[in-house]
Amino acid sequence: MSTTRRSLLTALLAGGLSPELMALGLPGFAAEAPELAPLRGLDGEGLDARDVAIEGRLPAGLSGRYFRNGPGLMQRAGQRYRHWFDGDGLLQAWTLADGRVSHRARFVQTQKFRAEQDAGRFLLPAFGTAIAAERPVRGPDSVNVANTSVLLQGDSLYALWEGGSAYELDPATLATRGVKVWSDALRGMPFSAHPKVEADGTVWNFGTANGRLAVYQIGANGQVRRHAVLDVQAPAMLHDFAVSQRHLVFLLAPVTMDWAAVRAGQPMVDAMRWGAGQPTRVLVVDKADFSKRRVYEMPASHVFHFGNAWDDGRLLRVDYVQGVPLPEFNVAAEQIMRGQRTTRDVSTPRVLEIDLQTGRLSVTARDEAVEFPVVDPRVVAQRHRFVWYPTAVDTGVRWGFNGLMRLDIDSGARERFSFGHDVVVEEHVLVPRPGSTREGEGWLVGMGYDMKRRRSFLSVFNAMRLADGPLARAWLPYAVPYGFHGRFYPA
Amino acid sequence: MMKKTLATAALIALLPLGSQAADVTLEIEGLDASRTAGAALLVGIYTEAGQWLNNAASGQRFALDAAVGGKVTVVLKNLPQGPLALSLYQDANGNGKLDTNAMGMPTEPYGFSNNAFGQYGPPKFEQAVLTPTAGVPVKVRLN
C-alpha cells in the first residue's frame, strides 16, 4: 500500500467512513481522492429534484432563482477531456419559493454538444484536449462549450463561455434557444463569462481574440449601448476584469499563443507560452471614452478572478485573487481530471492600489488559499469593503476548498467557517436581504459536495456571521459535477 | 504526392460522365434560417487549383427567399466541363461579400463542395474538387 493510500485511509477512518463502505462504494475514478469524484461527470442527461430535503431553516426572505454553470460532461466513448475547462456546460437552476427548494440541471445544447451527443463521441477539438476535427471549425463558436457562468436579462438566461458567443436559454425550462446575437455588428464576437452588472442594470463585458480586446456596454434592456475593439496585444487568455466608477481594469498577463504548435496538433492550452520575465500589464480604460487608456506594469502574475474595483478619480483600488503561473495551473487542472490530487495550486487574495496621478502601484498580499471572490451586487463598481471567498482551512493533501471566508479589505479582518474534511465548497454568492441597504446585509448562497454522503447541497449563511455556520442546507439526492460561477436572482 | 496522383487518377476516370453534365442540382442545408429574406446564395466555381479561392472561373447568385428550414435547392447552369470545386456562402444581407466581425471572423454561413474543410484554414482545392454526374445532385452543408 502506498504512503498516499495509507494516509488517505487513516484520514477516512478518522472521519468515520468504514473500510467496508469504502470497499463497497468508491468507484474507480478518483478512488484515492474521493473529493474529486464529482469530476467524473455526467453522461449528457439532465437532473431534476423537487422538494429537496432541507436541513435547518431557510430564511423567510430568501426567495428566487439561483443559476449556476460549469463543466458537466467529461468523457465520451472512453475518451476523456484532459482539462477541467473542456467539459460541456451544465446549467443548474435552484428555485427557492415558499420554503421549498427544487433543482434542475440541463446541458447547454451547443452546436458541439448536439453533434457529439448524436455521434456518441467527441468530434471537435477542446481547449485543453487535442481532438482531430471531424467537422469544420469556423471560429470559436464551433467549439463553444458554454460552461463558465450565467447572466439573466428579462426572460433570457445566458450560458457564458470565454472565447465565443453567449448561448441563450429559457430560464424557466433551461431549454437552449441558440447563439445570442447582441447586434449585427457583434455577431460571433467573444463575450466573456465575467460581465459586471452595476446596480442600475448596466452590463459591462469584454472579449478577446487574436490579441484584440473588445469591450461592450449593454443596457439593462439588452440593447448594446457602446462597443469598441482595442488593439492592446491582449494575452491568449483573459478571463475576468474589474469595473470602477470611472474605469475598466484589465490585468494583461504575459501569455501568448504559439499558433504553429496549434496547427501542428497541440491543444490550445499546451500552445500557450508564459513569459515569466515579462510584466503583467495593468490596462485602465476610461468608461466614458474607450480611446482614453493608460497602461502600467507589474511583475508577471496570473489572475483568474476579481472581486471589485473603485476609484475616486485619484486612487484606483482593485481586489483580485492571484493564482500560480498559468503552466502550473494547467498541470493541476489536468491532474484533477485524472482523479489525482494536485501538487501545487494555491491562489491567494491581493489588493492593488494605483495612484492615477503618479502611476505608482502597490500590492497588498495575503496568504489564505481562496478563489471565486464575490462582492455584494449593490457595490459593483462602487466603493466596497467586503469580499467573500471559498477557502481551504487545514485541508492537508486533500484537493479543494472546505470553508468560506469574508475579508474586510479596509481593516484586513477576516471571518471564516470550515465544514471540515469531508466537504468541498464551491462559489457562494451574496444575496441582499430584501429591504436592507448596508453592504453585506444578506445571505451567502452557494453549493458544496459531501464526499461521505456523495451528495451535493445548497448552503445558506448569514453573510455577516459566517462563523455561525450554515442557516440551512438543501440536500440533493445526487452529486453534481463541480461548477464554476452562478448568479442569484431574487423573486 | 501519392495522394495527389491518386486524386488525379480518380478524376480522369470520372471525366467521361462529367463532361455531359452542364447543369447540376445543388442541395444546400445549414443556412441561417433567420436571415434568408432578401439574402442570396453565392457560388464560386473553380476549375484550376492555382486559382482556388482567388479567381473563380465563374460565379452564380441565387435568391434565398424560397429557402425553408435552412435548406434550398438551386440549379447551377452552364457549368464548365470537367472537374470543379465550389465555394459557397449565404450573403445574408445581400451586400455581395462574405462579412466578417471586428475580430475578422466570418459572420455568414459558408461551405465548400464535398463539405471539405481544413484544420485552422480553408480546405485545399484537391479536397473540394468533384466531377458532377448527370442526374446526381451535389449536396453542401454550410456552417
HADDOCK unambig.tbl for C-alpha pairs under 7 A between the chains (distance, minus, plus):
assign (segid A and resid 136 and name CA) (segid B and resid 117 and name CA) 5.53 0.50 0.50
assign (segid A and resid 139 and name CA) (segid B and resid 105 and name CA) 6.63 0.50 0.50
assign (segid A and resid 185 and name CA) (segid B and resid 101 and name CA) 6.40 0.50 0.50
assign (segid A and resid 186 and name CA) (segid B and resid 101 and name CA) 6.63 0.50 0.50
assign (segid A and resid 187 and name CA) (segid B and resid 101 and name CA) 6.64 0.50 0.50
assign (segid A and resid 187 and name CA) (segid B and resid 107 and name CA) 6.25 0.50 0.50
assign (segid A and resid 188 and name CA) (segid B and resid 107 and name CA) 6.48 0.50 0.50
assign (segid A and resid 189 and name CA) (segid B and resid 101 and name CA) 6.91 0.50 0.50
assign (segid A and resid 209 and name CA) (segid B and resid 103 and name CA) 6.43 0.50 0.50
assign (segid A and resid 263 and name CA) (segid B and resid 120 and name CA) 6.81 0.50 0.50
